Amino acid sequence: MKSVSKYLVLFLALISLNLNAQNSSKKLRKEQDILEQKLKNTQLLLTKTKGDKAASLNELQIINNQVRFREELVRNFDRQVRGADLSMREKREQIRELNKKVERLKKQYKKLVIYAYKHRSKFNKLMFIFSSDSYYEALKRNKYLGKLAEIQKKQYLIIKQHQGLINREIDNVKIEKDNKLVVLGEKQKEREAILVDKRKQELVYIQFKKEEASLLAEMKQDQRRKEAISRQIDAAIKREIAAAEKKRKEEEAKALALAEQKAREEEARRKAEAKNTKTTKTPTPKPTVTLPSTNEATLVGKSFEANRGRLPWPVLKGTVTENYGKNPHPTFENVFTNNNGIDISAFKNSAVRAVFEGEVTSVLNIPGAGKVVILKHGNYRTVYSNLQTTSVSIGDKVTTKENIGTLLVKEGNSLSVLHFEVHQVYGGNVQSLNPVIWITR
């Protein structure tokens, strides 16, 4: 019985190993699908830039993204190939171990069959039981014969299970081998595509080097423009906060004045009653002043925060071409730009969407940044800049993924760029946050 239990445990362990390997493979395949979708987006964006007269920094950033995504995909393929090799080695080792165990099980089963054959007649079984020295010994012998028959049956089933498992493992090895060959082919294609993309990079680098002076001047001007826009956005958010605070104080003062008026009326009524009845009464305590609750804003803020890393992108298709914070220039050494949000390159005139439900608090028209929409989500704000048109007004309530406008088109370019920011409000302060960690990656 101990031997049978040991084989059952081994059987379950093998199944567990297979499930873990399958989960790891599924995770890698999911990562592969995401990377391939990102590559598809960047390739579509690059296709749109073919008609442009001159290469742009935006185009170079898209090429850089494409190279990075391809390199990540090749690393993913490497992990899949290594996983397939490891899985095949493990499965072949399992098959060898299972074959050994099946041979041992068959030998044990053979002995059981021979023993059962020699004691096959009912008479022999009865004689074995009746030859007992006592009633209790007879019961034990009868139980022993029953256990023997049960072990024989289980031994047969375990052999069948192991044989079935061996056949499945052999099929799995073949599947893993076929998958490995497919992945190796895809890996080779991506390596060749990386070389093509890097040649594109080199051509753009050469063109940028020829125009270094003008590009540096343009970049400095663009940085100053971004800083001015950032100050205006920050001021708009602070104005909205100040207006909300003023409104809250006015409502609080109004509620307090109303409560005091009611208290005076109650006091006057009490005095009138006392005068009429000429009796002394205990003074009525002043009613407690009830102020407006702020729980709603807190709950909305928590809902936005709970969706960190799961918010939809503000455009349906696009790629991040400038990250949050300090960014090194892709071609010039020791040259950096600062960004309060992220820049997303998208198709020309793309629709811009709200990443979460909220309220429109500002619609601005900033020279150099097109139109800007600011949405309130409790203690958070999302900012959408570089819009050509807007379809919302201050005070509007918007839902997640609702269109709020379209992107501005720069003359001579085939793509549009959305500048997207996320801010947190606490007290009277505003803190910019990295939008990448909020949207789905």
Stockholm file with secondary structure:
# STOCKHOLM 1.0

chainA/1-441         MKSVSKYLVLFLALISLNLNAQNSSKKLRKEQDILEQKLKNTQLLLTKTKGDKAASLNELQIINNQVRFREELVRNFDRQVRGADLSMREKREQIRELNKKVERLKKQYKKLVIYAYKHRSKFNKLMFIFSSDSYYEALKRNKYLGKLAEIQKKQYLIIKQHQGLINREIDNVKIEKDNKLVVLGEKQKEREAILVDKRKQELVYIQFKKEEASLLAEMKQDQRRKEAISRQIDAAIKREIAAAEKKRKEEEAKALALAEQKAREEEARRKAEAKNTKTTKTPTPKPTVTLPSTNEATLVGKSFEANRGRLPWPVLKGTVTENYGKNPHPTFENVFTNNNGIDISAFKNSAVRAVFEGEVTSVLNIPGAGKVVILKHGNYRTVYSNLQTTSVSIGDKVTTKENIGTLLVKEGNSLSVLHFEVHQVYGGNVQSLNPVIWITR
#=GR chainA/1-441 SS CHHHHHHHHHHHHHHHHHHHHHHHHHHHHHHHHHHHHHHHHHHHHHHHGGGCSSCCHHHHHHHHHHHHHHHHHHHHHHHHHHHHHHHHHHHHHHHHHHHHHHHHHHHHHHHHHHHHHHTCSHHHHHHHHHTCSSHHHHHHHHHHHHHHHHHHHHHHHHHHHHHHHHHHHHHHHHHHHHHHHHHHHHHHHHHHHHHHHHHHHHHHHHHHHHTHHHHHHHHHHHHHHHHHHHHHHHHHHHHHHHHHHHHHHHHHHHHHHHHHHHHHHHHHHHHHHHHHHTCCCCCCCCCCCCCCCCHHHHHHHHHHHHTTTTBCCSSSSEEEEECSEEEECSSSTTCEEEESSEEEEEETTCEEECSSCEEEEEEEEETTTEEEEEEEETTEEEEEEEEEEECCCTTCEECTTCEEEEECCCTTCSEEEEEEEEEEEETTEEEEECGGGTBCC
#=GC SS_cons         CHHHHHHHHHHHHHHHHHHHHHHHHHHHHHHHHHHHHHHHHHHHHHHHGGGCSSCCHHHHHHHHHHHHHHHHHHHHHHHHHHHHHHHHHHHHHHHHHHHHHHHHHHHHHHHHHHHHHHTCSHHHHHHHHHTCSSHHHHHHHHHHHHHHHHHHHHHHHHHHHHHHHHHHHHHHHHHHHHHHHHHHHHHHHHHHHHHHHHHHHHHHHHHHHHTHHHHHHHHHHHHHHHHHHHHHHHHHHHHHHHHHHHHHHHHHHHHHHHHHHHHHHHHHHHHHHHHHHTCCCCCCCCCCCCCCCCHHHHHHHHHHHHTTTTBCCSSSSEEEEECSEEEECSSSTTCEEEESSEEEEEETTCEEECSSCEEEEEEEEETTTEEEEEEEETTEEEEEEEEEEECCCTTCEECTTCEEEEECCCTTCSEEEEEEEEEEEETTEEEEECGGGTBCC
//
